[in-house]
């Protein structure tokens, strides 16, 4: 599963080359903390924002 995530992230980065060309760090938004951690470890040069804060149960989170 980690391999599939990495492939999807690499393919997705091909569609956003302007962020790296301008010198800004690309922004990656993850829904849950574990995904954010994987992205941070795999791509230390990106900014990562996690939507659901630590300690919150995703199934009970409402809008």
CORDA-V217160 format. One record per residue. N is the residue number from 1. RES is the residue in one small letter. PHI is phi as a letter, one per 20 degrees, with the letter a starting at -180 (999 if undefined). PSI is psi in whole degrees, -180 to 180 (* if undefined). BURIAL is b if it has 16 or more other ideal C-beta (glycine too) atoms within 10 Angstrom, else e. Layout:
n | res | phi | psi | burial
N | RES | PHI | PSI | BURIAL
N | RES | PHI | PSI | BURIAL
//
This chain:
n | res | phi | psi | burial
1 | x | 999 | -37 | e
2 | x | f | -37 | e
3 | x | f | -42 | e
4 | x | f | -39 | e
5 | x | f | -43 | e
6 | x | f | -42 | e
7 | x | f | -44 | e
8 | x | f | -40 | e
9 | x | f | -40 | e
10 | x | f | -42 | e
11 | x | f | -42 | e
12 | x | f | -33 | e
13 | x | f | -20 | e
14 | x | f | -24 | e
15 | x | e | -8 | e
16 | x | c | 56 | e
17 | x | f | -19 | e
18 | x | f | -31 | e
19 | x | f | -40 | e
20 | x | f | -30 | e
21 | x | f | -30 | e
22 | x | e | -5 | e
23 | x | n | -3 | e
24 | x | e | 152 | e
25 | x | f | 137 | e
26 | x | f | 147 | b
27 | x | d | 128 | e
28 | x | d | 130 | b
29 | x | d | 123 | e
30 | x | d | 147 | b
31 | x | f | -38 | e
32 | x | c | 159 | e
33 | x | g | -45 | b
34 | x | f | -37 | e
35 | x | f | -40 | b
36 | x | f | -40 | b
37 | x | f | -41 | e
38 | x | f | -44 | b
39 | x | f | -43 | b
40 | x | f | -41 | e
41 | x | f | -40 | e
42 | x | f | -34 | e
43 | x | c | 80 | b
44 | x | f | -13 | e
45 | x | e | 6 | e
46 | x | d | 155 | b
47 | x | e | 135 | e
48 | x | d | 131 | b
49 | x | d | 131 | e
50 | x | d | 127 | b
51 | x | f | -43 | e
52 | x | e | 119 | e
53 | x | f | 159 | e
54 | x | g | 142 | e
55 | x | n | -3 | e
56 | x | d | 136 | e
57 | x | e | 114 | e
58 | x | g | -40 | e
59 | x | f | -24 | e
60 | x | e | 0 | e
61 | x | f | 131 | e
62 | x | d | 166 | e
63 | x | f | * | e
//
